[in-house]
């Protein structure tokens, strides 16, 4: 009986995390595209495409979607801007820090971080059916 209750609770939190992810992507898709294009060019746009398509899929959080979300998070949080072998560094240095878009990217990044915490917790849970499905 305990296992059944745990599964029901896990399933409920799984659905909440996926619902939050879908709502975030639906609400901020345009901003995600703009920020990704500004900070990573075509590669960033393709990541957002993969995310939008992935969350539209019934299971919503398959491995390629999660990887794309992680890559996008790295782009938005400027994780690799000091690595001049990566295109992000060049895109970043072309941005004027006083532009209003910079604050928008920071807010978007913070929101994505919160959503990713939920989604990664879902993926870290070994009892979740999502990991075995991916």
C-alpha positions as a Markdown table, in Angstrom:
| # | Residue | x | y | z |
|---|---|---|---|---|
| 1 | Unk | 0.0 | 0.0 | 0.0 |
| 2 | Unk | 2.8 | 2.4 | 0.8 |
| 3 | Unk | 4.2 | 1.9 | -2.7 |
| 4 | Unk | 0.9 | 2.7 | -4.3 |
| 5 | Unk | 0.6 | 6.0 | -2.3 |
| 6 | Unk | 4.2 | 6.9 | -3.2 |
| 7 | Unk | 3.5 | 6.3 | -6.8 |
| 8 | Unk | 0.4 | 8.4 | -6.7 |
| 9 | Unk | 2.3 | 11.2 | -5.0 |
| 10 | Unk | 5.2 | 10.9 | -7.4 |
| 11 | Unk | 2.8 | 10.9 | -10.4 |
| 12 | Unk | 1.1 | 14.1 | -9.1 |
| 13 | Unk | 4.4 | 15.9 | -8.6 |
| 14 | Unk | 5.5 | 14.6 | -12.1 |
| 15 | Unk | 2.4 | 16.1 | -13.6 |
| 16 | Unk | 2.9 | 19.4 | -11.8 |
| 17 | Unk | 6.5 | 19.7 | -12.9 |
| 18 | Unk | 5.5 | 18.9 | -16.5 |
| 19 | Unk | 2.6 | 21.3 | -16.4 |
| 20 | Unk | 4.8 | 24.1 | -15.1 |
| 21 | Unk | 7.3 | 23.4 | -17.8 |
| 22 | Unk | 4.7 | 23.4 | -20.5 |
| 23 | Unk | 3.2 | 26.6 | -19.2 |
| 24 | Unk | 6.6 | 28.3 | -19.0 |
| 25 | Unk | 7.4 | 27.3 | -22.6 |
| 26 | Unk | 4.0 | 28.3 | -23.9 |
| 27 | Unk | 4.1 | 31.7 | -22.1 |
| 28 | Unk | 7.7 | 32.6 | -22.8 |
| 29 | Unk | 8.5 | 30.9 | -26.2 |
| 30 | Unk | 8.9 | 34.2 | -28.0 |
| 31 | Unk | 11.3 | 35.5 | -25.3 |
| 32 | Unk | 13.2 | 32.3 | -25.2 |
| 33 | Unk | 13.7 | 32.5 | -29.0 |
| 34 | Unk | 14.8 | 36.1 | -28.8 |
| 35 | Unk | 17.2 | 35.5 | -25.9 |
| 36 | Unk | 18.6 | 32.3 | -27.4 |
| 37 | Unk | 19.2 | 34.0 | -30.8 |
| 38 | Unk | 20.9 | 36.9 | -29.2 |
| 39 | Unk | 23.2 | 34.8 | -27.0 |
| 40 | Unk | 23.8 | 31.8 | -29.3 |
| 41 | Unk | 22.6 | 32.5 | -32.8 |
| 42 | Unk | 21.1 | 29.7 | -34.8 |
| 43 | Unk | 22.2 | 27.1 | -32.3 |
| 44 | Unk | 20.1 | 28.8 | -29.7 |
| 45 | Unk | 17.1 | 29.0 | -31.9 |
| 46 | Unk | 17.4 | 25.2 | -32.7 |
| 47 | Unk | 17.5 | 24.5 | -29.0 |
| 48 | Unk | 14.3 | 26.4 | -28.4 |
| 49 | Unk | 12.7 | 24.6 | -31.3 |
| 50 | Unk | 13.7 | 21.2 | -29.7 |
| 51 | Unk | 12.2 | 22.4 | -26.4 |
| 52 | Unk | 9.0 | 23.6 | -27.9 |
| 53 | Unk | 8.5 | 20.4 | -29.8 |
| 54 | Unk | 9.5 | 18.3 | -26.8 |
| 55 | Unk | 7.0 | 19.8 | -24.4 |
| 56 | Unk | 4.3 | 19.4 | -27.0 |
| 57 | Unk | 4.9 | 15.7 | -27.0 |
| 58 | Unk | 2.6 | 13.7 | -24.6 |
| 59 | Unk | 5.4 | 12.7 | -22.2 |
| 60 | Unk | 6.8 | 16.2 | -22.2 |
| 61 | Unk | 10.2 | 15.5 | -20.7 |
| 62 | Unk | 12.1 | 13.1 | -22.8 |
| 63 | Unk | 15.9 | 13.0 | -22.7 |
| 64 | Unk | 16.5 | 15.3 | -25.7 |
| 65 | Unk | 14.1 | 17.9 | -24.3 |
| 66 | Unk | 15.9 | 17.8 | -20.9 |
| 67 | Unk | 19.3 | 18.1 | -22.6 |
| 68 | Unk | 18.1 | 21.0 | -24.7 |
| 69 | Unk | 16.7 | 22.7 | -21.6 |
| 70 | Unk | 20.1 | 22.3 | -19.8 |
| 71 | Unk | 21.9 | 23.7 | -22.8 |
| 72 | Unk | 19.5 | 26.7 | -23.0 |
| 73 | Unk | 19.9 | 27.3 | -19.3 |
| 74 | Unk | 23.7 | 27.4 | -19.8 |
| 75 | Unk | 23.3 | 29.9 | -22.6 |
| 76 | Unk | 20.9 | 32.1 | -20.6 |
| 77 | Unk | 23.1 | 32.0 | -17.5 |
| 78 | Unk | 26.2 | 32.8 | -19.5 |
| 79 | Unk | 27.9 | 29.6 | -18.4 |
| 80 | Unk | 30.4 | 29.5 | -21.3 |
| 81 | Unk | 30.9 | 33.1 | -22.3 |
| 82 | Unk | 34.5 | 33.0 | -21.1 |
| 83 | Unk | 35.3 | 30.1 | -23.4 |
| 84 | Unk | 36.3 | 31.7 | -26.7 |
| 85 | Unk | 36.2 | 28.4 | -28.5 |
| 86 | Unk | 32.4 | 28.6 | -28.1 |
| 87 | Unk | 30.2 | 30.9 | -30.2 |
| 88 | Unk | 28.4 | 32.1 | -27.0 |
| 89 | Unk | 31.4 | 34.2 | -26.1 |
| 90 | Unk | 31.3 | 36.1 | -29.3 |
| 91 | Unk | 27.6 | 36.7 | -29.1 |
| 92 | Unk | 27.8 | 37.9 | -25.5 |
| 93 | Unk | 30.5 | 40.5 | -26.2 |
| 94 | Unk | 28.4 | 42.0 | -29.0 |
| 95 | Unk | 25.7 | 42.9 | -26.4 |
| 96 | Unk | 25.6 | 46.3 | -24.8 |
| 97 | Unk | 25.1 | 45.6 | -21.0 |
| 98 | Unk | 22.9 | 48.7 | -20.7 |
| 99 | Unk | 20.3 | 47.4 | -23.2 |
| 100 | Unk | 16.9 | 46.6 | -21.6 |
| 101 | Unk | 17.0 | 43.1 | -23.0 |
| 102 | Unk | 19.8 | 42.2 | -20.6 |
| 103 | Unk | 17.4 | 42.6 | -17.6 |
| 104 | Unk | 14.7 | 40.6 | -19.5 |
| 105 | Unk | 17.2 | 37.8 | -20.1 |
| 106 | Unk | 18.1 | 37.7 | -16.4 |
| 107 | Unk | 14.5 | 37.4 | -15.4 |
| 108 | Unk | 13.9 | 34.7 | -18.0 |
| 109 | Unk | 17.0 | 32.9 | -16.8 |
| 110 | Unk | 15.8 | 33.0 | -13.1 |
| 111 | Unk | 12.4 | 31.6 | -14.1 |
| 112 | Unk | 14.0 | 28.8 | -16.2 |
| 113 | Unk | 16.2 | 27.9 | -13.2 |
| 114 | Unk | 13.2 | 27.5 | -11.0 |
| 115 | Unk | 11.4 | 25.3 | -13.6 |
| 116 | Unk | 14.6 | 23.3 | -14.2 |
| 117 | Unk | 14.9 | 22.6 | -10.5 |
| 118 | Unk | 11.5 | 20.9 | -10.6 |
| 119 | Unk | 12.2 | 19.0 | -13.8 |
| 120 | Unk | 15.6 | 17.8 | -12.7 |
| 121 | Unk | 14.2 | 16.7 | -9.4 |
| 122 | Unk | 11.7 | 14.6 | -11.4 |
| 123 | Unk | 14.5 | 13.1 | -13.4 |
| 124 | Unk | 16.7 | 12.5 | -10.3 |
| 125 | Unk | 13.9 | 10.4 | -8.7 |
| 126 | Unk | 14.8 | 6.8 | -9.6 |
| 127 | Unk | 11.3 | 5.6 | -9.0 |
| 128 | Unk | 9.9 | 7.9 | -11.8 |
| 129 | Unk | 8.7 | 6.1 | -14.8 |
| 130 | Unk | 10.1 | 9.0 | -17.0 |
| 131 | Unk | 13.7 | 7.9 | -16.7 |
| 132 | Unk | 12.9 | 4.3 | -17.9 |
| 133 | Unk | 10.8 | 5.6 | -20.7 |
| 134 | Unk | 13.5 | 7.9 | -22.1 |
